[in-house]
Amino acid sequence: MCATCGCGDDAAAVITLPHEHEHEHEHGHDHDHPHEHGHDHPHDHAHGADHVHLPVTETITLEQKVLAKNDELAQRNRDWLAARDILALNMTSSPGAGKTTLLERTIREFGDASIAVIEGDQATLLDAERIGATGCRVVQVNTGAGCHLDAEMTHRALETLDPAPGSLLFIENVGNLVCPALFDLGERGKVVVISVTEGTDKPLKYPHMFAAASLVLVNKIDLLPYVDFDLAKCREYAAMINPGAEIVPISVTSGEGMARWYEWLRSQRAAIDDHAPAT
Ligand code: MG
């Protein structure tokens, strides 16, 4: 569970597309129903007179414990990926910023590596079906009540997906700029996608996510003439939070800026190759 928001991940399920018969589906039926997890939400304690004074230190200890366990599993994923020379990127955004559309176009156009995708959503196979339609290897993780992927879910997805050595792995996280910032999945870097239909002040409002990002993609710039979005200001805010992160304006629809995205992917690929152990 996420100690910050109290959401549960016990019902998380790793699901392959129906036509992929070689893998068994996992539905997590033996777990509790998501709605039953609300009882451990910190704010719920305020409703019971006995628990009004929940010590803050207890919450912090729990959060540290949850994150420490996640970090341990994430390191195992990282070692597993490194041993196979796989470049893994954790793709994060608000819902609707265009992550899946970005991946669809990237899969079609980026010819430098074979690509595999882990799709994270609370429910449905819809994004995995879109990615699968490109011919790309994909597995869907449904997080149930959970608002983020964690290292354990990623581990289970990796076992099912079994991405090819040397491949590029996109992990499309659940649309959420809060909790995914805290949970390391074992990726090489986080890519944050925002779009110009959102507020210019997104980097200031969600500083943890922008601080954790290796790259910020500002999508839908073809819509700039029609929306009240200040690209220069957004760059300024993002640089205040994370001076090291490059900001790349793109339009997945028109293709503008996509060449720089592909260049960045190649640079990450090359950096992995440089550090790969001699074989
Ligand atoms: Mg999506």
Residues whose N, C-alpha, C, O or C-beta is under 5 A from the ligand:
A	BS01	MG	K99 T100 D127
